[in-house]
Amino acid sequence: MKIAQGLIVAALLSSLHAVAADIPLYPTGPAEDAAFIRFVNGGTDTLQVVAQKSQPPLKLESAKPVSVFFPVTAKKTIKGTLTSGSKHLELEVQAKPGEFATVAVLPDGKGIKQVTVHDIPDDFNGLKASLGFFNLDGGCVNAALRPAGRTADLFKGVAQGGLQRRSINPVKLSVQLVCANANVGPALDLGELKAGERYSVLLLPTAAGPRLVPATDNLAN
């Protein structure tokens, strides 16, 4: 397990993309005993994440709602503030060594809520791509994801707040959301998946219905 996690971290580091707007939220760097946390804006207002008072907030717009993964000290509780419009919520999250935690901030009545999905990689195949499906929408019953135009599911029965991940061949791929055994919304084009890369598809709730958001699981610079 530990060796596999180290290989996955090394593979992610080798595929880093520089992001000029990255904010160094945490005082650690990638290491074998590090954990990784990213944030997802599941609302319509700009999400601001403050994890250290001395630093400017990380801002996520609804048009680009998923951050990169930030390295954090494993097993240490990260505390801060989440702000979406006029709504505020205290941030509290912890991740295990080698874990990739996704913190989604979602509408909750008149306020907002934090939903954290923990992803602990247990295998790695440098000849394939890794694709994860995150269900953050309780309105999608029996959430499934399948290649567009096909009937065989890549993922099925993903519970709200849950995640399924699998290795797939590095091919060009479009995926279709399925709720209660019916196609919902248009297919999502993921483009050409690359061997050795990790990808995510996140299902988010909106007033207009379920929304699929793609993300490449990059690490912060």
VENUR-V362550 format. One record per backbone hydrogen bond with DSSP energy under -1.0 kcal/mol. CO is the residue of the C=O (numbers start at 1). NH is the residue of the N-H. If there is no record, write none. Layout:
co nh
CO NH
CO NH
//
This chain:
co nh
1 5
2 6
3 7
4 8
5 9
6 10
7 11
8 12
9 13
10 14
12 15
13 16
19 22
23 25
31 34
34 98
35 72
36 101
37 70
38 103
39 67
40 105
47 60
48 83
49 58
50 81
52 55
58 49
60 47
65 41
69 220
70 37
72 35
73 76
78 93
80 91
81 50
82 89
83 48
84 87
87 84
89 82
91 80
93 78
95 75
96 99
99 36
100 119
101 38
102 117
103 40
104 115
105 42
106 113
108 111
111 108
113 106
115 104
117 102
119 100
125 128
128 196
129 168
130 199
131 166
132 201
133 164
134 203
135 161
137 140
141 180
143 158
144 178
145 154
145 155
146 176
147 150
155 145
159 162
162 135
164 133
166 131
168 129
169 171
171 193
173 190
174 148
175 188
176 146
177 184
178 144
179 182
182 179
188 175
191 173
194 197
197 130
198 217
199 132
200 215
201 134
202 213
203 136
204 211
206 209
211 204
213 202
215 200
216 218
218 69
//
